[in-house]
Amino acid sequence: MLDHRLSLAASLYDPCFMGCDIGTDHGLLPCYLLRSRICERMILADISPKALAHARAQVQRQHLESRAVLSLSDGLDALDSVPSGTCSCVSLMGVGGDCASRILKNGTERLHQATLVLSVHTDQHLVRACLSEIGYQITDEKLCFDRGRYYIFWRAVPGEMHLSQEEMLYGTQLLFQPSPLLKNYLSFRLTVNTRKLNGLLSASECETDDMLEAHNAVAFYSEQLKRLF
């Protein structure tokens, strides 16, 4: 049984012959995708030998060896383990926005227009900017709360995407899709940025850009909360 975070990731996957999970850790998501026949075959990739060993053990426990390709690799280098263009959907989760952006930029030519399922812990704006830069557009932006933490998920496909600065920073579809989590998420982001702003105001020295960013975020989330009530 998948947790809320991995269940959301699975729901954004395109049914396909070959999928790939980058940074697979314990391999729970790809094993679910295989068992559910959402994907006929999966690449389970991780840069950590220990993590890949856990994934291998998971594959063996579920008797999925014949449909799984395990790859000890860095980022999208994992796609080199199958014929070029074979993989139709790639997931990348559990890293920061800077790391995810680096992985996507360094391996763009390996994607061959595969659908992307993405989630990062920090710096979501970097991923939105990266997707636009590498020729991808966001088709779904979803919110998830799991184990005391909020997660934003994207499904992205090849295409042009032109985002305003506000959309880059705070999201596109997320704020306008009905979700029982949205009000609490906006309140949480407002609290975080208010604390940040107050900390900057009380500091003896602070960067003007940081102050402006925090001020704008407080104003944005306050306005969005007013819109919902």
Secondary structure, DSSP 4 states (H G I P E B T S, - for coil): ---HHHHHHHHHSPPEEEEEEET-TT-HHHHHHHHTTSEEEEEEEES-HHHHHHHHHHHHHTT-GGGEEEEE-SGGGGGGGS-TT---EEEEEEE-HHHHHHHHHHTHHHHTT-EEEEEESS-HHHHHHHHHHTTEEEEEEEEEEETTEEEEEEEEEES-----HHHHHH-SSGGGS--TTHHHHHHHHHHHHHHHHHHHHHSSS--HHHHHHHHHHHHHHHHHHHHH-
